[in-house]
Amino acid sequence: MPKCFYKMTIPCVFKRRHYTLSALVFLMIFFFIAGCGYSSKSLLRSNVRSIYVPIFDNDTFRRGYEFDLTRAVRDQLLLRTNLRIVDKDEADSILFGKISSVNENVLIEDRKDNIVESRVTIRADIRWVDTRTGRAIVERKNIKGTTEFIVLRNETLSSSSNESFVKLAQSIVESMEEDWW
């Protein structure tokens, strides 16, 4: 073999080893950082197995929203937790809630002042109580669910409110989780 062949391959081998080692170190650091804090266990309190969710209170003038939000919270609890939703007499805990505000903000108007895009923000307060001790497990205020809607796509305040209820219910269930750090 010619001498130049060895001169060309030896630096290439060292470069490949250098890149391989660098990639390996990078992957190890990435998996170490990405893996921190993950757990397969539920972040809800382990001593609470059942919950009763009464109809939320409503401090706004938008009637009927309390029923929609309560339904969305119950759905999210069934979907995202291991808690059983039971009657009040059988429950380990009760989740009280109150809709504190519903705001609609116009984001974009056309030249004739017709609404093109708008935003709905629904805020709620919750208090999750352990029925065995009478103590609050979690108490959070000003949890919000926000949705934007575009009138030209035939989206309405009603359809966007339903989406806001789902987002708010997800935030409520997330706020019931224990802090893991």
Backbone as JSON, one array per atom type, in Angstrom:
{
  "sequence": "MPKCFYKMTIPCVFKRRHYTLSALVFLMIFFFIAGCGYSSKSLLRSNVRSIYVPIFDNDTFRRGYEFDLTRAVRDQLLLRTNLRIVDKDEADSILFGKISSVNENVLIEDRKDNIVESRVTIRADIRWVDTRTGRAIVERKNIKGTTEFIVLRNETLSSSSNESFVKLAQSIVESMEEDWW",
  "N": [[0.83, -1.18, 0.0], [0.39, 2.28, -0.59], [2.29, 4.94, 0.98], [0.9, 7.26, 1.54], [-1.7, 6.42, 1.95], [-1.85, 5.4, 4.58], [-1.3, 7.75, 5.95], [-3.57, 9.19, 5.46], [-5.64, 7.66, 6.58], [-5.1, 7.25, 9.33], [-5.4, 9.79, 10.75], [-8.16, 10.04, 10.22], [-9.27, 7.89, 11.62], [-8.73, 8.64, 14.25], [-10.27, 10.98, 14.31], [-12.85, 9.92, 13.95], [-13.07, 8.37, 16.29], [-12.93, 10.42, 18.16], [-15.28, 11.9, 17.54], [-17.18, 9.9, 18.04], [-16.75, 9.39, 20.78], [-17.39, 11.93, 21.77], [-20.08, 12.1, 21.01], [-21.11, 10.0, 22.54], [-20.64, 10.91, 25.18], [-22.24, 13.21, 25.12], [-24.81, 12.04, 24.77], [-24.99, 10.6, 27.17], [-25.03, 12.67, 29.08], [-27.36, 13.97, 28.22], [-29.38, 11.98, 28.67], [-29.11, 11.73, 31.42], [-29.89, 14.27, 32.36], [-32.45, 14.47, 31.21], [-33.73, 12.35, 32.42], [-34.05, 13.0, 35.08], [-36.19, 13.33, 37.82], [-38.4, 12.0, 36.77], [-41.06, 9.75, 37.29], [-42.93, 6.77, 37.8], [-44.99, 6.58, 39.51], [-48.1, 7.83, 40.84], [-48.73, 11.33, 41.19], [-50.56, 12.24, 42.93], [-51.86, 12.32, 46.29], [-51.13, 9.43, 48.13], [-52.68, 8.35, 50.14], [-55.27, 9.03, 49.66], [-58.05, 7.81, 48.08], [-60.55, 8.04, 47.02], [-62.99, 10.39, 45.81], [-65.29, 13.07, 46.11], [-67.11, 15.21, 44.07], [-68.79, 18.0, 44.24], [-71.26, 20.14, 42.62], [-69.74, 22.94, 41.2], [-69.45, 26.24, 42.6], [-70.65, 29.42, 41.37], [-69.61, 32.54, 40.75], [-70.17, 34.34, 38.8], [-72.03, 36.04, 36.16], [-72.66, 34.31, 34.19], [-74.68, 31.86, 33.58], [-75.02, 28.36, 34.18], [-72.46, 27.58, 33.6], [-71.2, 26.45, 35.76], [-72.08, 23.82, 35.86], [-71.01, 22.74, 33.51], [-68.24, 23.02, 33.95], [-67.9, 21.44, 36.26], [-68.55, 18.92, 35.24], [-66.45, 18.65, 33.38], [-64.23, 18.62, 35.1], [-64.71, 16.28, 36.56], [-64.52, 14.42, 34.47], [-61.79, 14.74, 33.77], [-60.57, 13.92, 36.14], [-61.26, 11.21, 36.16], [-59.96, 10.43, 33.84], [-57.23, 11.1, 34.18], [-56.33, 10.34, 36.71], [-56.11, 7.97, 39.47], [-58.18, 8.1, 41.17], [-61.36, 7.3, 42.57], [-64.57, 8.38, 41.76], [-67.04, 9.07, 43.94], [-70.06, 8.88, 46.02], [-70.9, 11.42, 48.46], [-70.94, 10.41, 51.12], [-69.24, 8.22, 51.03], [-66.74, 9.11, 50.38], [-63.2, 9.74, 50.56], [-62.24, 12.23, 50.25], [-63.16, 15.62, 49.36], [-63.72, 17.75, 46.65], [-64.03, 21.03, 46.44], [-65.17, 23.74, 44.49], [-65.07, 26.91, 42.74], [-66.22, 29.09, 40.29], [-64.62, 31.95, 39.55], [-64.32, 34.06, 37.74], [-65.24, 35.06, 34.4], [-63.95, 36.03, 31.45], [-64.13, 37.76, 28.4], [-62.19, 38.74, 25.76], [-61.65, 40.87, 23.07], [-59.58, 40.25, 20.39], [-58.93, 40.75, 17.69], [-60.39, 42.95, 15.37], [-62.41, 43.66, 12.47], [-62.59, 46.11, 9.77], [-65.12, 47.12, 10.08], [-65.66, 46.96, 12.72], [-66.41, 44.41, 13.51], [-66.1, 41.4, 15.31], [-63.26, 39.45, 14.85], [-61.35, 37.75, 15.95], [-61.25, 36.36, 19.2], [-60.83, 36.0, 22.77], [-61.38, 33.78, 25.48], [-61.31, 33.62, 28.92], [-61.43, 31.67, 31.72], [-61.62, 31.61, 35.18], [-60.93, 29.9, 38.23], [-61.33, 28.86, 41.67], [-60.14, 26.44, 43.97], [-60.66, 23.99, 46.54], [-59.46, 21.3, 48.1], [-60.42, 18.85, 50.26], [-59.66, 16.68, 52.93], [-61.79, 14.3, 54.09], [-61.6, 12.75, 56.36], [-59.93, 14.0, 58.19], [-60.65, 16.64, 58.03], [-59.02, 18.63, 57.15], [-57.54, 20.86, 54.75], [-56.25, 19.6, 51.78], [-55.26, 20.61, 49.41], [-55.28, 23.96, 48.39], [-56.09, 26.27, 46.09], [-56.04, 29.29, 44.3], [-57.33, 31.28, 41.63], [-56.91, 29.72, 39.28], [-56.59, 29.16, 35.84], [-58.19, 28.81, 32.64], [-57.71, 29.23, 29.27], [-58.88, 30.12, 26.06], [-58.8, 30.73, 22.59], [-60.83, 32.0, 19.94], [-61.96, 32.0, 16.54], [-64.08, 33.84, 14.66], [-64.67, 33.71, 11.92], [-64.28, 31.07, 11.3], [-66.54, 29.9, 12.14], [-66.49, 29.49, 14.85], [-67.56, 29.87, 18.19], [-68.5, 31.73, 21.16], [-69.59, 29.9, 22.89], [-68.56, 27.38, 21.98], [-65.83, 27.81, 22.35], [-65.8, 28.24, 25.06], [-66.36, 25.71, 26.07], [-63.99, 24.4, 25.39], [-62.29, 25.89, 27.0], [-63.2, 25.08, 29.5], [-62.29, 22.43, 29.56], [-59.5, 22.83, 29.46], [-59.18, 24.3, 31.82], [-60.08, 22.4, 33.67], [-58.07, 20.47, 33.36], [-55.92, 21.94, 34.38], [-56.79, 22.23, 36.99], [-56.76, 19.58, 37.95], [-54.02, 19.1, 37.69], [-53.1, 20.91, 39.59], [-53.78, 19.63, 41.88], [-51.87, 17.78, 42.32], [-48.98, 16.53, 44.1], [-46.12, 18.47, 44.98], [-43.07, 17.61, 43.58], [-40.47, 18.29, 43.87]],
  "CA": [[0.0, 0.0, 0.0], [1.18, 3.51, -0.62], [2.47, 5.61, 2.27], [-0.12, 8.29, 1.75], [-2.92, 5.79, 2.42], [-1.79, 5.38, 6.04], [-1.37, 9.12, 6.45], [-4.95, 9.66, 5.35], [-6.58, 6.9, 7.41], [-4.84, 7.38, 10.76], [-6.15, 10.93, 11.31], [-9.59, 9.79, 10.11], [-9.64, 7.0, 12.7], [-8.76, 9.45, 15.47], [-11.42, 11.88, 14.24], [-14.05, 9.13, 14.18], [-13.11, 8.03, 17.7], [-13.22, 11.66, 18.87], [-16.7, 12.18, 17.36], [-17.93, 8.85, 18.72], [-16.65, 9.65, 22.21], [-18.16, 13.15, 22.04], [-21.49, 11.76, 20.91], [-21.44, 9.16, 23.68], [-20.69, 11.79, 26.35], [-23.42, 14.05, 24.94], [-25.98, 11.21, 25.03], [-25.04, 10.29, 28.6], [-25.46, 13.89, 29.76], [-28.75, 14.2, 27.84], [-30.24, 11.04, 29.38], [-29.04, 12.05, 32.85], [-30.71, 15.46, 32.6], [-33.83, 14.19, 30.84], [-34.3, 11.35, 33.32], [-34.21, 13.49, 36.44], [-37.51, 13.71, 38.24], [-39.49, 11.2, 36.23], [-41.49, 8.66, 38.15], [-44.13, 6.11, 37.29], [-46.05, 6.64, 40.51], [-49.01, 8.96, 40.75], [-48.32, 12.48, 41.99], [-51.61, 12.53, 43.9], [-51.61, 11.74, 47.61], [-51.38, 7.99, 48.11], [-53.66, 7.97, 51.16], [-56.6, 9.42, 49.18], [-58.41, 6.88, 47.01], [-61.86, 8.38, 46.45], [-63.27, 11.82, 45.84], [-66.63, 13.55, 45.78], [-67.01, 16.52, 43.43], [-70.1, 18.65, 44.13], [-71.35, 21.17, 41.59], [-68.96, 24.13, 41.54], [-70.17, 27.51, 42.77], [-70.43, 30.31, 40.24], [-69.72, 33.94, 41.15], [-70.3, 35.16, 37.59], [-73.38, 36.15, 35.63], [-72.81, 33.3, 33.14], [-75.38, 30.74, 34.2], [-74.82, 27.04, 33.59], [-71.04, 27.26, 33.47], [-70.78, 25.61, 36.89], [-72.35, 22.42, 35.51], [-70.05, 22.33, 32.48], [-66.92, 22.89, 34.56], [-67.93, 20.27, 37.15], [-68.49, 17.74, 34.37], [-65.1, 18.58, 32.81], [-63.31, 18.22, 36.18], [-64.95, 14.85, 36.82], [-63.94, 13.67, 33.34], [-60.33, 14.77, 33.88], [-60.19, 13.07, 37.28], [-61.36, 9.82, 35.7], [-58.99, 10.21, 32.77], [-55.83, 11.34, 34.53], [-55.95, 9.91, 38.06], [-56.63, 6.68, 39.94], [-59.23, 8.37, 42.15], [-62.72, 6.89, 42.26], [-65.55, 9.41, 42.08], [-68.08, 8.39, 44.72], [-70.99, 9.75, 46.74], [-70.3, 12.18, 49.56], [-70.8, 9.6, 52.33], [-68.2, 7.21, 50.85], [-65.52, 9.75, 49.87], [-62.05, 10.09, 51.4], [-61.97, 13.66, 50.07], [-64.14, 16.4, 48.61], [-63.14, 18.85, 45.89], [-64.92, 22.17, 46.31], [-64.67, 24.67, 43.49], [-65.88, 28.1, 42.48], [-65.83, 29.9, 39.13], [-64.49, 33.31, 40.07], [-64.51, 35.07, 36.69], [-65.26, 34.69, 32.98], [-63.63, 37.24, 30.69], [-63.98, 37.66, 26.95], [-61.43, 39.87, 25.25], [-61.54, 40.93, 21.62], [-58.18, 40.35, 19.97], [-58.85, 41.36, 16.36], [-61.64, 43.4, 14.76], [-62.24, 44.1, 11.09], [-62.78, 47.55, 9.57], [-66.47, 47.49, 10.49], [-65.72, 46.65, 14.15], [-66.9, 43.07, 13.76], [-65.08, 40.57, 15.97], [-62.63, 38.43, 14.02], [-60.76, 36.78, 16.88], [-61.52, 36.72, 20.58], [-60.26, 35.09, 23.78], [-62.18, 33.54, 26.67], [-60.53, 33.16, 30.07], [-62.26, 31.29, 32.86], [-60.79, 31.42, 36.37], [-61.62, 29.19, 39.31], [-60.64, 28.58, 42.93], [-60.49, 25.1, 44.46], [-60.25, 23.58, 47.89], [-59.57, 19.84, 48.19], [-60.46, 18.6, 51.69], [-59.66, 15.3, 53.41], [-62.99, 14.19, 54.95], [-61.27, 12.05, 57.61], [-59.3, 14.94, 59.13], [-61.24, 17.97, 57.89], [-57.99, 19.58, 56.71], [-57.39, 21.09, 53.31], [-55.1, 18.96, 51.16], [-54.79, 21.62, 48.45], [-56.14, 25.13, 48.22], [-55.5, 27.1, 45.03], [-56.89, 30.35, 43.78], [-57.0, 31.91, 40.35], [-56.51, 28.76, 38.25], [-57.27, 29.66, 34.65], [-58.24, 28.11, 31.36], [-57.86, 30.25, 28.24], [-59.05, 29.63, 24.7], [-59.07, 31.75, 21.58], [-61.68, 31.51, 18.87], [-62.01, 32.82, 15.33], [-65.48, 33.9, 14.23], [-64.77, 33.32, 10.51], [-64.3, 29.6, 11.25], [-67.8, 29.54, 12.8], [-66.28, 29.22, 16.26], [-68.4, 30.77, 18.98], [-68.18, 31.84, 22.59], [-69.99, 28.63, 23.51], [-67.6, 26.31, 21.65], [-64.54, 28.1, 22.98], [-65.97, 28.06, 26.5], [-66.22, 24.28, 26.34], [-62.55, 24.12, 25.34], [-61.72, 26.51, 28.2], [-63.53, 24.22, 30.64], [-61.38, 21.28, 29.53], [-58.17, 23.32, 29.85], [-59.25, 24.65, 33.23], [-60.17, 21.15, 34.41], [-56.72, 19.89, 33.35], [-55.11, 22.72, 35.32], [-57.26, 21.92, 38.35], [-56.23, 18.26, 38.31], [-52.57, 19.28, 37.86], [-52.84, 21.63, 40.85], [-54.03, 18.7, 42.98], [-50.7, 16.91, 42.45], [-47.96, 16.93, 45.06], [-44.87, 19.0, 44.46], [-42.09, 16.52, 43.64], [-39.08, 18.75, 44.03]],
  "C": [[0.87, 1.24, 0.0], [1.21, 4.18, 0.75], [1.37, 6.63, 2.55], [-1.43, 7.7, 2.23], [-2.96, 5.77, 3.94], [-1.91, 6.79, 6.63], [-2.81, 9.64, 6.43], [-5.88, 8.94, 6.33], [-6.35, 7.08, 8.9], [-5.52, 8.61, 11.34], [-7.66, 10.71, 11.24], [-10.07, 8.89, 11.24], [-9.72, 7.78, 14.01], [-9.95, 10.41, 15.47], [-12.72, 11.13, 14.52], [-14.17, 8.76, 15.65], [-13.48, 9.26, 18.54], [-14.71, 11.99, 18.76], [-17.57, 11.15, 18.07], [-17.92, 9.08, 20.23], [-17.46, 10.89, 22.59], [-19.66, 12.87, 22.0], [-21.94, 10.93, 22.11], [-21.57, 10.0, 24.96], [-21.94, 12.67, 26.28], [-24.69, 13.26, 25.27], [-26.11, 10.88, 26.52], [-25.53, 11.5, 29.39], [-26.94, 14.16, 29.47], [-29.68, 13.27, 28.62], [-30.22, 11.29, 30.89], [-29.96, 13.22, 33.18], [-32.17, 15.15, 32.32], [-34.49, 13.22, 31.81], [-34.54, 11.84, 34.72], [-35.67, 13.83, 36.72], [-38.65, 12.88, 37.7], [-39.79, 10.03, 37.14], [-42.74, 8.04, 37.55], [-45.27, 6.16, 38.3], [-46.89, 7.9, 40.32], [-48.51, 10.1, 41.64], [-49.42, 12.92, 42.96], [-51.29, 11.84, 45.22], [-52.0, 10.26, 47.61], [-52.43, 7.55, 49.12], [-55.09, 8.35, 50.77], [-56.95, 8.55, 47.97], [-59.74, 7.22, 46.36], [-62.13, 9.87, 46.66], [-64.73, 12.06, 45.49], [-66.47, 14.96, 45.21], [-68.41, 17.11, 43.31], [-70.07, 19.69, 43.01], [-70.59, 22.41, 42.07], [-69.89, 25.32, 41.77], [-69.82, 28.4, 41.58], [-70.67, 31.74, 40.69], [-69.88, 34.88, 39.96], [-71.77, 35.23, 37.17], [-73.64, 35.14, 34.51], [-73.42, 32.05, 33.76], [-75.12, 29.44, 33.43], [-73.36, 26.64, 33.47], [-70.57, 26.34, 34.59], [-71.01, 24.13, 36.6], [-71.33, 21.89, 34.5], [-68.65, 22.13, 33.07], [-66.87, 21.67, 35.48], [-67.82, 18.99, 36.34], [-67.07, 17.56, 33.8], [-64.08, 18.13, 33.87], [-63.48, 16.74, 36.49], [-64.34, 13.99, 35.71], [-62.43, 13.62, 33.43], [-59.83, 13.93, 35.05], [-60.23, 11.59, 36.89], [-60.27, 9.49, 34.7], [-57.55, 10.22, 33.26], [-55.4, 10.85, 35.9], [-56.5, 8.51, 38.34], [-57.75, 6.87, 40.96], [-60.58, 7.86, 41.64], [-63.64, 8.04, 42.64], [-66.75, 8.7, 42.7], [-69.03, 9.41, 45.33], [-70.3, 10.38, 47.95], [-70.04, 11.32, 50.79], [-69.65, 8.59, 52.24], [-66.83, 7.81, 50.55], [-64.46, 9.97, 50.95], [-61.81, 11.6, 51.37], [-63.09, 14.3, 49.26], [-63.41, 17.54, 47.92], [-64.19, 19.93, 45.71], [-64.32, 23.12, 45.28], [-65.63, 25.82, 43.28], [-65.34, 28.8, 41.24], [-65.8, 31.35, 39.61], [-64.67, 34.38, 39.0], [-64.52, 34.41, 35.31], [-65.04, 35.98, 32.21], [-63.52, 36.91, 29.21], [-63.28, 38.92, 26.48], [-61.36, 39.78, 23.73], [-60.08, 41.12, 21.27], [-58.04, 41.08, 18.64], [-60.26, 41.73, 15.91], [-61.37, 43.77, 13.31], [-62.54, 45.6, 10.97], [-64.15, 48.04, 10.04], [-66.73, 47.16, 11.96], [-66.42, 45.33, 14.46], [-65.77, 42.25, 14.37], [-64.58, 39.52, 14.99], [-62.05, 37.33, 14.9], [-60.95, 37.3, 18.3], [-60.92, 35.67, 21.51], [-61.21, 35.0, 24.97], [-61.26, 33.01, 27.75], [-61.48, 32.9, 31.23], [-61.33, 31.0, 34.02], [-61.62, 30.75, 37.46], [-60.71, 29.06, 40.52], [-61.07, 27.19, 43.36], [-60.01, 24.92, 45.89], [-60.53, 22.09, 47.98], [-59.4, 19.46, 49.65], [-60.46, 17.09, 51.95], [-60.82, 15.17, 54.39], [-62.69, 13.53, 56.28], [-60.69, 13.0, 58.65], [-59.95, 16.32, 59.11], [-60.25, 19.02, 57.41], [-57.96, 19.69, 55.19], [-56.12, 20.39, 52.82], [-54.43, 19.96, 50.21], [-55.8, 22.74, 48.43], [-55.45, 26.05, 47.22], [-56.53, 28.12, 44.56], [-56.4, 30.78, 42.41], [-56.4, 30.93, 39.33], [-57.26, 29.15, 36.98], [-57.19, 28.69, 33.48], [-58.55, 29.14, 30.3], [-57.96, 29.61, 26.86], [-59.34, 30.81, 23.78], [-59.97, 31.16, 20.52], [-61.76, 32.53, 17.75], [-63.43, 32.71, 14.77], [-65.63, 33.42, 12.79], [-64.75, 31.8, 10.32], [-65.56, 29.04, 11.92], [-67.57, 29.07, 14.23], [-67.04, 30.28, 17.05], [-67.89, 30.84, 20.41], [-68.5, 30.52, 23.29], [-68.98, 27.52, 23.24], [-66.25, 26.56, 22.3], [-64.63, 27.98, 24.5], [-65.81, 26.6, 26.88], [-64.75, 23.87, 26.33], [-61.85, 24.72, 26.56], [-62.01, 25.68, 29.44], [-62.59, 23.02, 30.71], [-59.99, 21.71, 29.98], [-58.13, 23.68, 31.34], [-59.32, 23.39, 34.1], [-58.82, 20.45, 34.45], [-55.83, 20.63, 34.34], [-55.52, 22.44, 36.76], [-56.69, 20.59, 38.81], [-54.72, 18.34, 38.52], [-52.26, 19.97, 39.18], [-53.1, 20.75, 42.07], [-52.83, 17.79, 43.24], [-49.73, 17.45, 43.48], [-46.78, 17.54, 44.33], [-43.81, 17.92, 44.63], [-40.68, 17.01, 43.84], [-38.79, 19.13, 45.44]]
}
